[in-house]
Amino acid sequence: MPTNQLPTDSIRLIGNENLTTIQSYLLAEDQRHASETETFTWVLSAISLAAKFIAAKVRRGALVDVLGSMETENVQGEIQQRLDVIANEALLRCLGRRSGVAIVASEENEKPLLVESNMNSERPYVVLFDPLDGSSNIDVCGGIGTIFSILRHDRRADSPEGSVLQQGIHQCAAGYVLYGPQTTLVLTTGHGVQMFVLDPEVGQFLLVNENIRIPEGTKSYSVNEAYTDSFPKPYQDYLKWAHGEGYSSRYAGAMVADVHRILLKGGVFLYPPTEKSPNGKLRLMYEANPMAMIIEQAGGVAYAGTKRILEIDPSAVHERCSVVLGSKEEVEKVTSRLQHG
Ligand code: P6P
């Protein structure tokens, strides 16, 4: 047998065991699309490393004294949970050590952080993230997650904010990690949506689902109905209609958990404007934009009111927006009422 051929018996022994990691998937994609350099793969690898670290802490919770609050507030004026701070530090450290990252922007930090000292950095990427979305679920063992968005660094900008504040259509990648019964990483680089599950015995995220398509025809919505009285009337009209049509309601109180269910099962996720959050509660740059890219790449749609989320011109890193996203037909049952008032 020629020496350069893999011995086939090894393949027979491990059968078709799943051995596609995030890194091998992206390197293979590089060859298919030549869309991103190996540097990009290294950036994703940093997020994957941080996610494994965070998952290990989340999994052990009270056993390693990482639950509870810090009695401090973040820049949003929200009480920080210990795991919020741990997750944020893990992502900042992992990303800060990768040569491809010029700027990081976190929900937990007031301003975007320059990894090198100057804006003229050759480093190609900006990474934005919500390090631990759904913090109120932490102490009750509910679904929580990390959401991330990757843009190309704009060296012409005169400030880190200038480079970060780009429309969502310019994202070169987006994804989330759901720390649920499985630690699941969902990723898009603009060529469909892929799902990886962390195999704790292998210590790698392994590919389990390629080119996910969001199902149509699912009569299910996800919204915090406690705020119904303060939603604009078209949203109230939609909910009244849905109740009459026998829709089911599922709401985890963590965007990652709710959107993951919508991605796999179909339906619509809504966070409308409320009296408390007249512009919506969710963050455009590191919650709505990455989720919108994923949902659109899976064949769904994502709006803030009647405007496509990915076309919103951002004016501030932590700006908020309303969200209606999911299966095209289900979202249209909401947006058609918004258009006609
Ligand atoms: P409410 C979590 O705090 C979060 O930012 C999202 O993950 C989630 O969708 C939303 O807020 C839940 O908000 O007002 O229903 O508790």
Residues whose N, C-alpha, C, O or C-beta is under 5 A from the ligand:
A	BS01	P6P	D133 G134 S135 N224 G253 A254 M255 V256
